[in-house]
Amino acid sequence: MTTATTRPWATAQMPERDLSFLDAVGTTTITAEQRETYNREGFCHPFAGFTGDEVTELRGYIDYLFELMREAGQTNSYALLGYHTRCQGLYDIVMNPRILDVVQDIIGPNIVCWTSQVFCKVAHDPKSIPFHQDASYWPLNPARTVTVWLAVDDADRENSCLTVIPRTHRLGQLPWTRVSEDAVLDQSMDNPLSYGDPYPIELRAGQFSIHADMLAHGSEANRSGRRRCGFAIRYCPPSVQPLKQDWSRNAVLCRGVDDPASHWTYAERPDGEDVSDWRTYWFKKLREAAKEVGDAGNIGA
């Protein structure tokens, strides 16, 4: 199995982690059938995050952020990574009680959002995201993240919706190979179709799905004339420990109480919408973190 990639968190030095799946047990908001589906298949959908006029407002807000980015000279539609602690509107989406109520039934009453990303496949976008398992390269222990994928636009087979391979969340880390450094993601599972038939998660705008962090998933190039935009939010219990310090610094305590060991550094609700260049911002944070631990020469690339 290939482990060395250009990603600084996916190196041969990755510590041993618990990548097992922990069954969801709650049925306060989700039904028993939905809970069983999530536990068995590794995902469940659809859930209502935004409805009616809220959907129009959601899409208008995301469009506004992209316009701000274009004005700042940033044209990468995948670049809004970790902006929930910099953009008030994204923070408020992360804190949406309809979303948190579902997440609580999966991971419990104490909820941390540790990152988020807007994935926007524009019309005729040639980029694909190969099948991969998120927790296999996340430096978090144990693997207890649930991903919420919120549809900003209608997402279906035609415009390259998220596609999963059911039940792979219980198989542990599966073999993978490094692909092009220019890809959106440079980890690609070996022979993913040998683990089962892909299942497309089709959503209407405003709906969201949930999936486990070891579930194999990806998406094809968008060959349609329609955009496919979604907002992925990563939630975990505060008992999960980041194994690299910089990964703890973009967290929000969404609900409940912190873990006694206090692994995360929590951000407050931002004031306004800051979409200045993410790479400049993030590497500045990495350098600050490295300086704090006296390792300024080892901040990744």
Secondary structure as the mmCIF struct_conf table of DSSP 4:
data_model
#
loop_
_struct_conf.conf_type_id
_struct_conf.id
_struct_conf.beg_label_comp_id
_struct_conf.beg_label_asym_id
_struct_conf.beg_label_seq_id
_struct_conf.end_label_comp_id
_struct_conf.end_label_asym_id
_struct_conf.end_label_seq_id
BEND BEND1 THR A 6 ARG A 7
TURN_TY1_P TURN_TY1_P1 PRO A 8 TRP A 9
BEND BEND2 ALA A 10 THR A 11
TURN_TY1_P TURN_TY1_P2 ALA A 12 GLN A 13
HELX_LH_PP_P HELX_LH_PP_P1 MET A 14 GLU A 16
BEND BEND3 THR A 28 ILE A 30
HELX_RH_AL_P HELX_RH_AL_P1 ALA A 32 GLU A 41
BEND BEND4 GLY A 42 GLY A 42
STRN STRN1 PHE A 43 ALA A 48
BEND BEND5 GLY A 49 PHE A 50
TURN_TY1_P TURN_TY1_P3 GLY A 52 GLY A 52
HELX_RH_AL_P HELX_RH_AL_P2 ASP A 53 GLU A 71
TURN_TY1_P TURN_TY1_P4 ALA A 72 GLY A 73
TURN_TY1_P TURN_TY1_P5 SER A 77 TYR A 78
STRN STRN2 LEU A 81 LEU A 81
BEND BEND6 GLY A 82 GLY A 82
HELX_RH_3T_P HELX_RH_3T_P1 TYR A 83 THR A 85
TURN_TY1_P TURN_TY1_P6 ARG A 86 ARG A 86
STRN STRN3 CYS A 87 CYS A 87
HELX_RH_AL_P HELX_RH_AL_P3 GLN A 88 VAL A 94
TURN_TY1_P TURN_TY1_P7 MET A 95 MET A 95
HELX_RH_AL_P HELX_RH_AL_P4 PRO A 97 ILE A 107
BEND BEND7 PRO A 109 PRO A 109
STRN STRN4 ILE A 111 LYS A 121
TURN_TY1_P TURN_TY1_P8 ALA A 123 HIS A 124
STRN STRN5 ILE A 129 HIS A 132
HELX_RH_3T_P HELX_RH_3T_P2 ASP A 134 SER A 136
TURN_TY1_P TURN_TY1_P9 TYR A 137 TYR A 137
BEND BEND8 TRP A 138 TRP A 138
STRN STRN6 LEU A 140 ASN A 141
BEND BEND9 PRO A 142 PRO A 142
STRN STRN7 VAL A 146 ALA A 151
BEND BEND10 VAL A 152 ASP A 153
STRN STRN8 ALA A 155 ALA A 155
TURN_TY1_P TURN_TY1_P10 ARG A 157 SER A 160
STRN STRN9 THR A 163 VAL A 164
TURN_TY1_P TURN_TY1_P11 PRO A 166 ARG A 167
HELX_RH_3T_P HELX_RH_3T_P3 THR A 168 ARG A 170
BEND BEND11 LEU A 171 LEU A 171
BEND BEND12 GLN A 173 GLN A 173
HELX_LH_PP_P HELX_LH_PP_P2 LEU A 174 PRO A 175
STRN STRN10 TRP A 176 ARG A 178
TURN_TY1_P TURN_TY1_P12 GLU A 181 ASP A 182
BEND BEND13 ALA A 183 VAL A 184
STRN STRN11 GLN A 187 MET A 189
BEND BEND14 ASP A 190 ASN A 191
HELX_RH_3T_P HELX_RH_3T_P4 PRO A 192 TYR A 195
STRN STRN12 TYR A 199 PRO A 200
STRN STRN13 LEU A 203 LEU A 203
TURN_TY1_P TURN_TY1_P13 ALA A 205 GLY A 206
STRN STRN14 GLN A 207 ALA A 212
TURN_TY1_P TURN_TY1_P14 ASP A 213 MET A 214
BEND BEND15 LEU A 215 LEU A 215
STRN STRN15 HIS A 217 SER A 219
BEND BEND16 SER A 224 ARG A 226
STRN STRN16 ARG A 228 CYS A 236
TURN_TY1_P TURN_TY1_P15 PRO A 238 SER A 239
STRN STRN17 GLN A 241 PRO A 242
BEND BEND17 LEU A 243 LYS A 244
HELX_RH_3T_P HELX_RH_3T_P5 GLN A 245 SER A 248
TURN_TY1_P TURN_TY1_P16 ARG A 249 ASN A 250
STRN STRN18 ALA A 251 ALA A 251
STRN STRN19 VAL A 252 ARG A 255
BEND BEND18 GLY A 256 GLY A 256
TURN_TY1_P TURN_TY1_P17 PRO A 260 ALA A 261
STRN STRN20 TYR A 266 TYR A 266
HELX_LH_PP_P HELX_LH_PP_P3 ALA A 267 PRO A 270
BEND BEND19 ASP A 271 GLY A 272
STRN STRN21 GLU A 273 GLU A 273
BEND BEND20 SER A 276 SER A 276
HELX_RH_AL_P HELX_RH_AL_P5 TRP A 278 GLU A 292
TURN_TY1_P TURN_TY1_P18 VAL A 293 GLY A 294
TURN_TY1_P TURN_TY1_P19 ALA A 296 GLY A 297
#
